[in-house]
Amino acid sequence: MIRPPMPADEDVRQATLDAYRILDTQREEAYDDLVAIAASICNVPIAVISLVDRDRQWFKAARGIDGSGTSREMAFCAYAILDPSETMVVNDAREDPRFSGNPLVVGGPRVRFYAGAPMRASNGQPMGTVCVLDDRPRQLEPPQRIALEALSRQASRLMELHSVSRALRLQLEERGWYEQQLLHYQRELEHQNADLEEQSSTDPLTGLANRRAFSRTLEAAITRAHTAGEPLSVAIVDIDHFKSINDLHGHAEGDRVLQALGAMLLTGEAARGRVARFGGEEFVRLLPDRSLTDAARESEYLREAVAAMPTGLPVTISIGVATLQPAEDASSLLARADQALYKAKHEGRDRVCALP
């Protein structure tokens, strides 16, 4: 394992970090929220706010990984802080000589993918990163990079607030002014967190709700349907042979097809139910007050409309439909819709299959 080099101005950087007096403090909900949002936006199991100390990296907040930190020698973030102006991305750590022998790669948690956006102090010195990790190789999409860097700036602002709050407690004698300043910072942070929460609920490519937001909507709709005794259906939509579109025409064309389908779903369903990008080339439609027959018929209309989209490419979709059963939960309903989708694809694609 290669030992990470030290920044040229390491003494200044370390002194800057020490001045914040945040190392070894208690976990805080505001930081925990940021790593939860980072994990959701980047669709990864692990997200961390890591501060690089003299001989260690310490986790101010962590999701999906145990412990309070690691040695600095093992820290991917020790490399990320060497250029605080850039987000460092490692697509496959096994192929990177800096990390191929790292215990975090060869052993648990078997890190393959890493992306770390440096957190900078007000004087520009890097203190650590907001980073995301996965146990499979992958890439960081441009919208995810933008969001991760926004979260890094937010974490830096939280640290500034921590420092300001401590200084105020020590120096200010007039309690009224002190409380006014804290309220101002709190409102600013609440506003920024609200913006980040909105980002975490929306798919950046299509503008539709993402899987996380749809899950909340589905749970509420199921509760209402069970209470009122009304029908509720779900349709999972998958673009046929989407990999071939990317392989033959490029990912830009693939993105254009996803956006066109997202726009069609949003226009046709905005007043009638929720639609979301479920992941990759899959979309999901929530169809309240629809029996299985009605939902299948509407899905057939959608299938025909997609085939006629003026995309310049031959695009078809397969759709799996399922209707809520008594006492059924969200996971079971989605699983049956997914089974119907599998049946549609197995039978030749470009069709609708429904399961009662």
PEZI-V507272 format. One line per field, one symbol per residue. ss: DSSP state (~ for helix, > for strand, _ for the rest). Layout:
BEGIN
ss = ???
END
This chain:
BEGIN
ss = _________~~~~~~~~~~~________~~~~~~~~~~~~~~___>>>>>>>___>>>>>>>>_____>>>~~~__~~~~~~~____>>>__~~~_______~~~~______>>>>>>>>_____>>>>>>>>>_______~~~~~~~~~~~~~~~~~~~~~~~~~~~~~~___~~~~~~~~~~~~~~~~~~~~~~~~~~_>______>_~~~~~~~~~~~~~~~~~~___>>>>>>>>__~~~~~~~~_~~~~~~~~~~~~~~~~~~~_____>>>>>__>>>>>>>___~~~~~~~~~~~~~~~~_________>>>>>>>______~~~~~~~~~~~~~~~~~_____>>>>_
END
